[in-house]
Amino acid sequence: MYLPTPNEYSGFYTNYIQKSIQHENLLQGLTSEFATTLNLLNNLAAEKHSYRYAEGKWSIKELIVHLSDAERVFAYRALRFARQDKTALASYDENLFVATSKADQRDFQAILQEFSAVRAATIQLFSSFDAIDLQQIGTANDYQLSVRALGYTILGHELHHRQILQERYL
């Protein structure tokens, strides 16, 4: 699976894709980086699970639920584009999703299991795409991007939040 070219994405997605392109093989990157993230999360002390590094910031539980939610949204967009649906897709409000997720009331291990299930589904979805599917372009959040770019966005989004977790939460 080749890296996305700059004409396959723009704007909002650029930062995430730039963080992920050290992985020429998207599926291997999704697998190996997830293992690293999951290892980090599994080794957190229980008192850290609801920790916020500043007032008004997400807790670690909320951050993980956000990763699952965003991955689902990005994967759904990839599926729509791969199936050549040219309907422009709206943005979503990640802050509203987190605020209504009730993450801090949930069991930490259940949140990690959900995140693992979402990643497994993402890997299966992207495994099903052929070269033509990966090149399909669609519009989401007023930006055009390819299915392949969405895969790298998922990976880069995880890397972005893992970096924040390491720098601000631990």
C-alpha positions as a Python dict, from the first residue, in 0.01 Angstrom:
ca = {
    (1, 'M'): (0, 0, 0),
    (2, 'Y'): (162, 323, -114),
    (3, 'L'): (176, 645, 83),
    (4, 'P'): (-84, 909, 0),
    (5, 'T'): (38, 1186, -227),
    (6, 'P'): (-21, 1551, -137),
    (7, 'N'): (-303, 1576, -393),
    (8, 'E'): (-497, 1313, -194),
    (9, 'Y'): (-552, 1531, 113),
    (10, 'S'): (-535, 1884, 244),
    (11, 'G'): (-605, 2113, 532),
    (12, 'F'): (-719, 1953, 852),
    (13, 'Y'): (-580, 1610, 760),
    (14, 'T'): (-224, 1717, 674),
    (15, 'N'): (-88, 1710, 1029),
    (16, 'Y'): (-216, 1358, 1095),
    (17, 'I'): (-90, 1222, 765),
    (18, 'Q'): (253, 1379, 813),
    (19, 'K'): (280, 1205, 1152),
    (20, 'S'): (200, 866, 1001),
    (21, 'I'): (392, 849, 674),
    (22, 'Q'): (698, 687, 831),
    (23, 'H'): (490, 371, 785),
    (24, 'E'): (495, 278, 418),
    (25, 'N'): (264, -11, 496),
    (26, 'L'): (-56, 126, 648),
    (27, 'L'): (-180, -207, 784),
    (28, 'Q'): (149, -278, 958),
    (29, 'G'): (149, 75, 1099),
    (30, 'L'): (-206, 41, 1229),
    (31, 'T'): (-109, -285, 1395),
    (32, 'S'): (228, -193, 1542),
    (33, 'E'): (140, 157, 1661),
    (34, 'F'): (-180, 28, 1819),
    (35, 'A'): (22, -232, 2012),
    (36, 'T'): (247, 47, 2140),
    (37, 'T'): (-50, 265, 2238),
    (38, 'L'): (-231, -24, 2405),
    (39, 'N'): (82, -118, 2599),
    (40, 'L'): (113, 240, 2724),
    (41, 'L'): (-254, 249, 2828),
    (42, 'N'): (-245, -94, 2993),
    (43, 'N'): (46, 18, 3211),
    (44, 'L'): (-127, 326, 3348),
    (45, 'A'): (-199, 332, 3720),
    (46, 'A'): (-573, 321, 3793),
    (47, 'E'): (-563, 667, 3953),
    (48, 'K'): (-453, 810, 3616),
    (49, 'H'): (-758, 686, 3422),
    (50, 'S'): (-969, 993, 3502),
    (51, 'Y'): (-674, 1233, 3515),
    (52, 'R'): (-696, 1567, 3332),
    (53, 'Y'): (-379, 1768, 3285),
    (54, 'A'): (-572, 2096, 3310),
    (55, 'E'): (-922, 2215, 3386),
    (56, 'G'): (-1152, 2167, 3088),
    (57, 'K'): (-925, 1911, 2922),
    (58, 'W'): (-1031, 1555, 2850),
    (59, 'S'): (-955, 1277, 3093),
    (60, 'I'): (-751, 982, 2973),
    (61, 'K'): (-1071, 776, 2952),
    (62, 'E'): (-1229, 1048, 2739),
    (63, 'L'): (-922, 1064, 2518),
    (64, 'I'): (-943, 690, 2448),
    (65, 'V'): (-1315, 709, 2372),
    (66, 'H'): (-1239, 1002, 2141),
    (67, 'L'): (-985, 786, 1957),
    (68, 'S'): (-1247, 514, 1908),
    (69, 'D'): (-1515, 759, 1799),
    (70, 'A'): (-1288, 943, 1555),
    (71, 'E'): (-1161, 618, 1408),
    (72, 'R'): (-1518, 504, 1349),
    (73, 'V'): (-1600, 832, 1175),
    (74, 'F'): (-1288, 821, 957),
    (75, 'A'): (-1344, 454, 870),
    (76, 'Y'): (-1706, 526, 777),
    (77, 'R'): (-1589, 802, 547),
    (78, 'A'): (-1335, 563, 391),
    (79, 'L'): (-1607, 305, 331),
    (80, 'R'): (-1835, 561, 167),
    (81, 'F'): (-1556, 688, -58),
    (82, 'A'): (-1433, 337, -145),
    (83, 'R'): (-1787, 254, -256),
    (84, 'Q'): (-1772, 564, -478),
    (85, 'D'): (-2039, 755, -288),
    (86, 'K'): (-1976, 1115, -391),
    (87, 'T'): (-2205, 1267, -127),
    (88, 'A'): (-2016, 1533, 67),
    (89, 'L'): (-1994, 1427, 430),
    (90, 'A'): (-2030, 1669, 717),
    (91, 'S'): (-1784, 1728, 994),
    (92, 'Y'): (-1859, 1600, 1341),
    (93, 'D'): (-1825, 1771, 1677),
    (94, 'E'): (-1563, 1575, 1868),
    (95, 'N'): (-1615, 1785, 2180),
    (96, 'L'): (-1987, 1703, 2182),
    (97, 'F'): (-1908, 1334, 2128),
    (98, 'V'): (-1671, 1336, 2429),
    (99, 'A'): (-1906, 1540, 2648),
    (100, 'T'): (-2190, 1294, 2591),
    (101, 'S'): (-1980, 975, 2601),
    (102, 'K'): (-1997, 921, 2978),
    (103, 'A'): (-1642, 789, 2949),
    (104, 'D'): (-1546, 871, 3307),
    (105, 'Q'): (-1832, 653, 3432),
    (106, 'R'): (-1716, 353, 3228),
    (107, 'D'): (-1479, 74, 3317),
    (108, 'F'): (-1129, 140, 3184),
    (109, 'Q'): (-1078, -214, 3056),
    (110, 'A'): (-1412, -199, 2872),
    (111, 'I'): (-1297, 121, 2702),
    (112, 'L'): (-973, -49, 2596),
    (113, 'Q'): (-1164, -352, 2467),
    (114, 'E'): (-1386, -124, 2260),
    (115, 'F'): (-1083, 57, 2121),
    (116, 'S'): (-928, -279, 2031),
    (117, 'A'): (-1247, -390, 1855),
    (118, 'V'): (-1263, -65, 1660),
    (119, 'R'): (-901, -103, 1548),
    (120, 'A'): (-956, -465, 1447),
    (121, 'A'): (-1255, -357, 1237),
    (122, 'T'): (-1051, -77, 1079),
    (123, 'I'): (-773, -317, 985),
    (124, 'Q'): (-1026, -559, 833),
    (125, 'L'): (-1191, -277, 639),
    (126, 'F'): (-865, -145, 495),
    (127, 'S'): (-752, -501, 421),
    (128, 'S'): (-1056, -537, 198),
    (129, 'F'): (-972, -236, -18),
    (130, 'D'): (-785, -285, -345),
    (131, 'A'): (-572, -26, -523),
    (132, 'I'): (-875, 128, -699),
    (133, 'D'): (-1068, 158, -372),
    (134, 'L'): (-775, 328, -198),
    (135, 'Q'): (-752, 593, -469),
    (136, 'Q'): (-1117, 696, -450),
    (137, 'I'): (-1164, 1059, -352),
    (138, 'G'): (-1448, 1203, -151),
    (139, 'T'): (-1532, 1515, 44),
    (140, 'A'): (-1555, 1529, 422),
    (141, 'N'): (-1550, 1833, 643),
    (142, 'D'): (-1521, 2046, 326),
    (143, 'Y'): (-1190, 1879, 233),
    (144, 'Q'): (-1125, 1631, -45),
    (145, 'L'): (-925, 1325, 45),
    (146, 'S'): (-867, 970, -65),
    (147, 'V'): (-952, 647, 108),
    (148, 'R'): (-578, 586, 149),
    (149, 'A'): (-536, 930, 309),
    (150, 'L'): (-814, 847, 553),
    (151, 'G'): (-627, 534, 659),
    (152, 'Y'): (-316, 736, 726),
    (153, 'T'): (-530, 995, 904),
    (154, 'I'): (-652, 726, 1144),
    (155, 'L'): (-294, 626, 1216),
    (156, 'G'): (-170, 984, 1248),
    (157, 'H'): (-460, 1077, 1475),
    (158, 'E'): (-358, 798, 1712),
    (159, 'L'): (7, 909, 1703),
    (160, 'H'): (-97, 1271, 1767),
    (161, 'H'): (-297, 1181, 2077),
    (162, 'R'): (-38, 934, 2205),
    (163, 'Q'): (219, 1213, 2191),
    (164, 'I'): (-15, 1441, 2387),
    (165, 'L'): (-77, 1162, 2636),
    (166, 'Q'): (296, 1112, 2689),
    (167, 'E'): (377, 1484, 2709),
    (168, 'R'): (87, 1616, 2916),
    (169, 'Y'): (-70, 1329, 3107),
    (170, 'L'): (222, 1116, 3222),
}
